[in-house]
Structure formats: C-alpha cells, structure tokens
Amino acid sequence: MANHKSALKRVAVTAKKNLNNRVITSRVKTAIKSFDKSLEAGDQAAAYVNAVSTVDKAAAKGVLHKNNANRKKAQLALKLAAKAN
C-alpha cells in the first residue's frame, strides 16, 4: 500500500477514473449490441444514431482513441448500408 499522502490520493483518483472509464466503455458496447439487434428487429436509424452518439461521447472524453471511434462508426455504417441493400 502507498505510504505518502499524494500516493494515497493517486490510488483513489485512479480507482475513480478506472470505474468511470469502464462505465463509458460498457455503454459503448451496449449501444453497439443494441444496434446489431435492431438490424434484425426494425428501427435501425434510431439505434444507429444512438450508437454513433455514444461512441462520439466516449472519444470526446478520451476513453476511446479518435481513430478507434472512427473505425467503430465506419463499421456501424457498413452494417447499416449492407442491411439497406
């Protein structure tokens, strides 16, 4: 365990940030999964907008790298376009 006051604070801050990052990452995964389910079910447009918005928010907060977010959005767009055809 940490011995200094600043090290104890870093442990606490790191734990809090880690938890927040896991929550945001989980939201992204859930949004993508719900989009995949909506491809079979029906309302793809709303699910697509929600998934892209969630990915953009995660990238803006620094949880996802910008290129990673763009790749995820491109994959979603390809799935949507393939379903439309």
Long-range contacts (C-beta under 8 A, 24 or more apart in sequence): 21-63, 24-57, 24-58, 24-61, 24-63, 25-58, 25-63, 25-64, 27-54, 27-58, 28-54, 28-55, 28-58, 28-63, 28-64, 28-72, 31-55, 32-72, 32-76, 35-76, 35-79, 36-79, 39-79, 39-80, 39-83, 44-80, 44-83, 48-76, 48-77, 48-80, 51-76, 52-76
